[in-house]
Amino acid sequence: MLAKRPVEFRNGYKDKARMAAIHELPCLACKRVKATQVAPTEAHHLIGYGIGKKASDLFTIPLCSFHHARGNRWSAIHETPIKQWESVFGTQEELLEETNDLLLTLKSF
């Protein structure tokens, strides 16, 4: 029998404080390729963590709108095959770990 996942890791879990803090962070994709961020930061819910629904807010990373969904086929995570995007910008898991480290440095979070 499988153990139940803690409620905060379940689909649809909301964390308003984390989401507000994510929007204050720089785009990690821009940071990885040493590009100047020109679009606002959005919260990206990791692909594959929601079991057919949006993942928990605890599985979010900061991406600018260009690298999130409004770029082209080779830059936006929702427009590019995930393995191809990750080969350029890092895996979602690596970016999640970096995000969590950045959030720990914020005094308001």
C-alpha positions in Angstrom: 0.0 0.0 0.0 1.3 3.4 -1.0 1.8 6.0 1.7 -0.3 9.2 1.2 1.7 12.2 0.1 1.6 15.2 2.5 -1.1 17.6 1.6 1.3 20.4 0.6 2.7 18.1 -2.2 -0.7 17.2 -3.6 -2.1 18.7 -6.8 -3.6 22.1 -6.5 -2.0 23.0 -3.2 -1.7 26.8 -2.9 1.0 28.7 -1.2 0.4 32.4 -1.6 3.6 33.5 0.2 5.8 31.3 -2.0 4.0 32.5 -5.2 4.6 36.2 -4.2 8.2 35.5 -3.5 8.7 33.6 -6.8 7.6 36.7 -8.7 10.3 38.7 -6.9 13.1 36.4 -8.1 15.0 36.6 -11.4 14.3 34.2 -14.3 16.6 31.3 -13.8 16.7 30.5 -17.5 18.0 34.0 -18.2 20.5 33.6 -15.4 21.8 30.3 -16.7 22.5 31.7 -20.2 23.7 35.0 -18.8 21.0 37.0 -20.6 19.4 40.2 -19.5 15.9 39.6 -18.4 13.5 41.9 -20.3 10.2 40.2 -19.4 8.4 39.9 -16.0 8.9 36.8 -13.9 6.2 34.3 -13.7 5.8 31.1 -11.6 6.2 27.9 -13.7 4.7 24.8 -12.1 7.0 21.9 -12.9 5.8 19.7 -15.8 5.1 16.1 -14.8 4.5 16.8 -11.1 0.7 17.4 -11.3 -0.5 14.0 -12.4 -2.8 15.5 -15.1 -3.4 18.7 -13.0 -1.4 21.7 -12.0 1.4 20.8 -9.6 1.5 22.0 -6.1 2.8 25.6 -5.6 5.8 24.0 -3.9 6.9 22.8 -7.3 7.4 26.2 -8.9 10.4 28.0 -10.4 10.8 31.6 -11.6 10.8 32.0 -15.3 10.3 35.2 -17.3 7.4 35.2 -19.6 9.7 34.6 -22.6 11.2 31.5 -21.1 7.9 30.3 -19.7 5.3 30.4 -22.4 5.6 33.4 -24.7 9.0 32.8 -26.3 9.6 30.8 -29.4 9.8 27.0 -30.0 13.4 27.0 -28.8 13.2 29.2 -25.7 9.8 28.7 -23.9 9.4 25.7 -21.7 5.8 25.2 -22.8 6.7 25.5 -26.5 9.8 23.2 -26.5 10.2 19.5 -25.8 11.1 19.4 -22.1 14.3 17.3 -22.5 15.5 19.8 -25.2 14.7 22.8 -23.0 16.4 21.2 -20.0 19.5 20.5 -22.1 20.0 24.2 -22.5 18.7 25.6 -19.1 19.1 22.8 -16.7 16.6 20.2 -15.4 13.4 21.4 -13.6 14.7 19.6 -10.5 18.0 21.5 -10.6 16.1 24.8 -11.0 13.7 23.9 -8.2 16.6 23.3 -5.9 18.2 26.7 -6.9 14.8 28.4 -6.4 14.4 26.9 -2.9 17.9 28.1 -2.0 17.2 31.6 -3.3 13.9 31.7 -1.3 15.8 30.8 1.9 17.8 34.0 1.5 14.8 36.2 1.3 14.0 37.8 4.6 10.2 38.2 3.8 9.7 34.5 3.0 
